[in-house]
Amino acid sequence: MRATRWKPSSHQSGMKTSSIEVHNLVKRYGEIEAVRGIDLEVQQGEIFGFLGPNGAGKSTTISILATLLKPTSGSASVAGLNVEEDPGGVRARIGLVFQDPSLDDQLTARENLEFHAYLYGLSSSIRRERIDEALAMVELTDRASSPVKTYSGGMKRRLEIARGVLHYPQVLFLDEPTLGLDPQTRARIWEYLHGLRRREAITIFMTTHYMDEAEFCDRIAIIDHGSIVALGTPDQLKAQVGGDIVTVTTDNNAVAAEEIRQMFELEPHVADGALRMEVEDGASFLPLLLRKLSIPVSTVSLSRPSLDTVFIKLTGRTIREEEAGNLDHLRSMASRWGGRRR
């Protein structure tokens, strides 16, 4: 399902200092247009979510913002610097935390942070202070001298976040910051991120496949087919759906969907083997649906709109965790970039 391309309204500019500005951004690969004229503004100190299905253009956009790709046309600035005119200045002002581990398992936590501090040119006089502060922030002080290979997945994630903020970036890019972690560790990491935002006024630009995690964002942009199709606070996006969400699975979803179209003039969305429908009054609709369908119903549920519902309505798809590998090329490029720094 294609939705109308979103353009920013005039009242959204000039409210605060912008950390990220994107104007008519386009990226083409031959005849393929991965990014189609995106306009975007992220305010200083904002937690901004960037959501999209596989191939939507979010990875390409983030790669451009992180100076790892050059746009075909349009402009983008991060921390007040043009990404094409001053890529080195942009890199010095951003932090990157990738989905997959990128730590050296043979080194200790402190040695990993020492190496990162050296790459970013932190002087020896402030290096130890920053490292001690970062380790304390993620509650790893007592394990600072342990090899990273002895760490749990949650501990490694916390260390990577500490590394990403060690040089006090103005903008922090997070690719799936808590993917695969248990709920308790996810909640703890978000406590760190919110605390960091409060203390340092850092801007956080993140992607996630956890829709409950997206609720932590101040605003969210949904991108599909290279264009932003919706932008707003979580509540604003959910208000676009309205009504109740009815989800059913049947012995034959294709036949059931056709019957629903004919009898109720609704268009079910097919997602994860189920049919989802948006109705005004789910409590009244469900008994009628169960009576009239000729296909046996296996499961049924009734819920209020969620961000996942919004995503399905706008893109016709659900976000799948398997899509989280989209930034592999970004990681390899970032590794080469890091190797060029002193």
C-alpha positions as CSV (number, residue, x, y, z in Angstrom):
1,M,0.0,0.0,0.0
2,R,1.4,3.4,-1.0
3,A,0.6,6.4,1.0
4,T,0.8,10.1,0.2
5,R,4.3,11.5,0.5
6,W,4.7,13.5,3.7
7,K,6.1,17.1,3.6
8,P,7.0,19.0,6.7
9,S,4.5,21.7,7.8
10,S,5.7,25.3,8.3
11,H,5.1,25.3,12.0
12,Q,7.7,22.5,12.6
13,S,10.6,24.7,11.7
14,G,12.3,27.3,13.9
15,M,11.1,25.9,17.2
16,K,14.5,24.8,18.3
17,T,18.1,24.5,17.1
18,S,18.1,21.8,14.4
19,S,20.6,19.0,14.8
20,I,19.8,17.4,11.4
21,E,18.4,19.1,8.3
22,V,17.6,17.3,5.1
23,H,16.3,19.0,2.0
24,N,15.1,17.2,-1.1
25,L,17.6,14.4,-0.6
26,V,17.9,11.9,-3.5
27,K,20.1,8.9,-3.9
28,R,20.1,6.8,-7.1
29,Y,21.9,3.7,-8.0
30,G,21.6,3.6,-11.8
31,E,17.9,3.6,-12.5
32,I,17.0,2.6,-9.0
33,E,16.0,5.6,-6.8
34,A,16.6,4.5,-3.2
35,V,15.8,7.9,-1.7
36,R,13.2,10.1,-3.4
37,G,13.4,13.7,-2.3
38,I,13.3,13.4,1.5
39,D,12.7,16.5,3.6
40,L,13.4,16.1,7.3
41,E,14.3,18.2,10.4
42,V,15.4,16.8,13.8
43,Q,15.7,19.2,16.7
44,Q,18.5,19.3,19.2
45,G,18.0,17.0,22.1
46,E,15.2,15.0,20.3
47,I,14.9,11.3,20.3
48,F,13.9,10.6,16.7
49,G,12.8,7.2,15.3
50,F,13.3,6.2,11.7
51,L,11.1,3.2,10.7
52,G,10.7,1.5,7.4
53,P,10.4,-1.9,5.8
54,N,13.2,-3.7,4.0
55,G,14.4,-1.6,1.0
56,A,12.5,1.5,2.1
57,G,15.6,3.8,2.0
58,K,16.2,4.3,5.7
59,S,19.7,2.6,5.6
60,T,20.7,4.7,2.6
61,T,19.5,7.9,4.3
62,I,21.4,7.1,7.6
63,S,24.5,6.3,5.6
64,I,24.3,9.7,3.9
65,L,23.9,11.5,7.3
66,A,26.9,9.6,8.7
67,T,29.0,10.7,5.6
68,L,29.4,7.1,4.4
69,L,27.5,7.7,1.2
70,K,27.2,10.8,-1.0
71,P,23.8,11.9,-2.1
72,T,22.9,12.1,-5.8
73,S,21.2,15.5,-5.2
74,G,19.7,17.6,-2.4
75,S,21.5,18.5,0.8
76,A,21.9,17.3,4.4
77,S,23.5,18.8,7.4
78,V,24.3,17.2,10.8
79,A,25.3,19.3,13.9
80,G,25.3,22.4,11.7
81,L,27.7,21.0,9.1
82,N,27.1,20.0,5.5
83,V,27.8,16.3,5.1
84,E,29.4,16.7,1.7
85,E,31.3,19.9,2.4
86,D,32.7,19.0,5.8
87,P,32.5,15.2,6.3
88,G,35.4,15.1,8.8
89,G,33.7,17.7,10.9
90,V,30.5,15.7,10.9
91,R,32.2,12.5,11.8
92,A,33.9,14.2,14.8
93,R,30.5,15.3,16.1
94,I,28.5,12.0,15.8
95,G,28.5,8.7,17.5
96,L,27.6,5.4,15.8
97,V,26.2,2.3,17.6
98,F,25.6,-0.6,15.2
99,Q,23.2,-3.5,15.7
100,D,25.9,-6.2,15.6
101,P,28.8,-6.3,18.1
102,S,31.8,-4.4,16.8
103,L,34.0,-4.6,19.9
104,D,37.4,-6.4,20.1
105,D,36.6,-9.4,22.2
106,Q,40.3,-10.0,23.0
107,L,40.6,-6.6,24.6
108,T,39.2,-5.5,28.0
109,A,36.4,-3.0,28.2
110,R,38.8,-0.2,29.2
111,E,41.2,-1.1,26.3
112,N,38.3,-0.9,23.8
113,L,37.4,2.6,25.1
114,E,41.1,3.6,25.2
115,F,41.4,2.7,21.5
116,H,38.2,4.6,20.6
117,A,39.4,7.7,22.6
118,Y,42.7,7.6,20.7
119,L,40.9,7.4,17.3
120,Y,38.9,10.5,18.2
121,G,41.9,12.4,19.4
122,L,41.0,12.8,23.0
123,S,44.0,14.0,25.0
124,S,45.5,11.7,27.6
125,S,44.6,14.3,30.3
126,I,40.9,13.8,29.8
127,R,40.9,10.3,28.4
128,R,40.8,8.5,31.7
129,E,38.2,10.8,33.2
130,R,35.9,10.2,30.2
131,I,36.4,6.4,30.2
132,D,35.8,6.2,34.0
133,E,32.6,8.3,33.5
134,A,31.4,6.2,30.6
135,L,32.0,2.9,32.4
136,A,30.2,4.2,35.5
137,M,27.2,5.3,33.3
138,V,26.7,1.7,32.0
139,E,27.6,0.1,35.3
140,L,30.6,-1.7,34.1
141,T,33.3,-0.2,36.3
142,D,33.8,-3.5,38.2
143,R,34.3,-5.4,34.9
144,A,36.5,-2.8,33.2
145,S,39.6,-5.1,33.3
146,S,37.7,-8.2,32.1
147,P,38.1,-9.3,28.4
148,V,35.0,-8.5,26.4
149,K,34.7,-12.1,25.4
150,T,33.6,-12.9,28.9
151,Y,30.7,-10.4,28.7
152,S,27.1,-11.2,28.2
153,G,25.2,-9.8,25.2
154,G,23.6,-7.1,27.4
155,M,27.0,-6.0,28.8
156,K,28.5,-5.8,25.4
157,R,25.6,-3.6,24.2
158,R,26.1,-1.3,27.2
159,L,29.8,-1.0,26.4
160,E,29.1,-0.2,22.8
161,I,26.8,2.6,23.9
162,A,29.5,3.9,26.3
163,R,32.0,3.8,23.4
164,G,29.5,5.7,21.1
165,V,29.1,8.6,23.6
166,L,32.7,8.6,24.9
167,H,33.7,11.6,22.7
168,Y,30.5,13.6,23.7
169,P,28.9,13.5,20.2
170,Q,26.2,16.0,19.4
171,V,24.3,13.4,17.5
172,L,24.1,9.7,18.3
173,F,23.0,7.2,15.6
174,L,21.6,3.9,17.0
175,D,20.9,1.0,14.7
176,E,18.6,-1.4,16.7
177,P,20.1,-0.4,20.1
178,T,18.5,-3.3,22.0
179,L,17.7,-6.0,19.5
180,G,17.9,-9.4,21.0
181,L,18.2,-8.2,24.6
182,D,15.9,-9.3,27.4
183,P,13.3,-6.7,28.5
184,Q,15.1,-5.8,31.8
185,T,18.3,-5.0,29.9
186,R,16.4,-3.1,27.3
187,A,14.7,-1.0,30.0
188,R,18.1,-0.3,31.7
189,I,19.7,0.8,28.4
190,W,16.8,3.2,27.8
191,E,17.3,4.7,31.2
192,Y,20.9,5.4,30.2
193,L,19.9,7.0,26.9
194,H,17.2,9.2,28.5
195,G,19.7,10.3,31.2
196,L,22.3,11.0,28.6
197,R,19.8,13.1,26.6
198,R,18.9,15.1,29.8
199,R,22.6,15.7,30.8
200,E,24.2,16.4,27.4
201,A,21.2,17.6,25.3
202,I,22.4,14.9,22.8
203,T,20.2,14.2,19.8
204,I,19.4,10.5,19.3
205,F,18.5,9.2,15.8
206,M,17.5,5.5,15.9
207,T,16.0,2.7,14.0
208,T,14.2,-0.2,15.8
209,H,12.1,-3.2,15.0
210,Y,10.5,-3.1,18.5
211,M,7.3,-1.0,18.2
212,D,7.1,-0.7,22.0
213,E,10.6,0.8,21.9
214,A,9.5,3.3,19.3
215,E,7.2,4.7,21.9
216,F,10.3,6.2,23.6
217,C,10.8,8.5,20.6
218,D,9.6,12.1,20.7
219,R,8.8,11.8,17.0
220,I,8.8,9.1,14.4
221,A,9.2,9.2,10.6
222,I,7.9,6.2,8.6
223,I,9.7,5.8,5.3
224,D,8.5,3.6,2.4
225,H,9.6,3.3,-1.2
226,G,12.2,6.0,-0.6
227,S,9.8,8.7,0.7
228,I,8.6,9.7,4.1
229,V,4.9,8.8,4.3
230,A,4.2,9.9,7.9
231,L,5.8,11.9,10.7
232,G,4.7,12.8,14.1
233,T,4.6,11.9,17.8
234,P,3.6,8.3,18.6
235,D,0.1,9.5,19.6
236,Q,-0.3,11.6,16.5
237,L,0.6,8.6,14.3
238,K,-1.8,6.3,16.1
239,A,-4.6,8.9,15.8
240,Q,-4.4,8.4,12.0
241,V,-5.8,4.9,12.4
242,G,-8.7,5.4,14.8
243,G,-11.3,2.9,15.7
244,D,-10.5,-0.7,16.8
245,I,-8.3,-3.3,15.2
246,V,-9.7,-6.8,14.6
247,T,-7.3,-9.6,13.8
248,V,-8.3,-13.1,12.7
249,T,-6.7,-16.2,11.3
250,T,-8.8,-18.7,9.4
251,D,-8.5,-22.0,7.6
252,N,-8.3,-20.1,4.3
253,N,-7.3,-16.4,4.6
254,A,-7.7,-15.7,0.9
255,V,-11.3,-16.8,0.8
256,A,-12.1,-15.1,4.1
257,A,-10.6,-11.8,2.9
258,E,-12.8,-11.9,-0.2
259,E,-15.9,-12.6,1.8
260,I,-15.0,-9.7,4.1
261,R,-14.6,-7.3,1.1
262,Q,-18.0,-8.3,-0.3
263,M,-20.0,-8.4,2.9
264,F,-18.5,-5.5,4.9
265,E,-16.8,-3.4,2.2
266,L,-13.5,-3.6,4.2
267,E,-10.0,-4.2,2.9
268,P,-8.2,-6.6,5.2
269,H,-4.4,-6.3,5.5
270,V,-2.7,-9.6,5.3
271,A,0.3,-9.8,7.7
272,D,2.0,-12.6,9.5
273,G,-0.6,-15.1,8.4
274,A,-3.5,-13.1,9.8
275,L,-6.2,-10.7,8.5
276,R,-6.3,-7.3,10.2
277,M,-9.2,-4.9,9.8
278,E,-9.9,-1.4,11.1
279,V,-13.5,-0.9,12.3
280,E,-15.3,1.7,14.3
281,D,-16.7,-0.6,17.0
282,G,-14.9,-3.9,17.3
283,A,-17.1,-5.3,20.0
284,S,-20.2,-5.1,17.7
285,F,-18.3,-6.1,14.6
286,L,-16.8,-9.4,15.9
287,P,-20.0,-11.4,16.5
288,L,-21.3,-10.4,13.1
289,L,-18.1,-11.4,11.4
290,L,-18.0,-14.8,13.1
291,R,-21.6,-15.5,12.1
292,K,-21.3,-14.5,8.5
293,L,-17.9,-16.0,7.5
294,S,-18.2,-19.4,5.8
295,I,-14.5,-20.1,6.6
296,P,-13.8,-21.5,10.1
297,V,-11.9,-18.9,12.3
298,S,-8.9,-20.2,14.2
299,T,-8.0,-17.2,16.3
300,V,-9.4,-13.7,16.9
301,S,-8.3,-10.6,18.8
302,L,-9.5,-7.1,19.4
303,S,-7.1,-4.2,20.2
304,R,-6.7,-0.5,20.1
305,P,-4.4,1.1,17.4
306,S,-0.7,0.7,18.0
307,L,2.4,1.9,16.1
308,D,2.5,-1.6,14.5
309,T,-1.0,-1.0,13.2
310,V,0.0,2.4,11.8
311,F,3.0,0.9,10.1
312,I,0.9,-1.8,8.5
313,K,-1.7,0.7,7.3
314,L,0.9,3.0,5.7
315,T,3.2,0.3,4.2
316,G,1.1,-2.8,3.9
317,R,3.8,-4.7,5.8
318,T,5.1,-5.5,9.2
319,I,8.6,-4.8,10.4
320,R,10.5,-8.1,10.6
321,E,13.6,-8.6,12.7
322,E,15.3,-10.3,9.7
323,E,15.3,-6.8,8.1
324,A,17.6,-5.6,10.8
325,G,20.7,-6.6,8.7
326,N,20.3,-3.7,6.3
327,L,23.3,-1.7,7.6
328,D,26.0,-4.4,6.9
329,H,27.5,-2.2,4.3
330,L,27.4,0.8,6.6
331,R,29.3,-1.2,9.3
332,S,32.1,-2.2,6.9
333,M,32.4,1.3,5.6
334,A,32.5,2.7,9.2
335,S,35.3,0.2,10.0
336,R,37.3,1.5,7.1
337,W,36.6,5.1,8.1
338,G,37.7,4.4,11.7
339,G,40.9,2.9,10.4
340,R,41.7,6.2,8.6
341,R,41.4,8.3,11.8
342,R,44.2,9.0,14.1
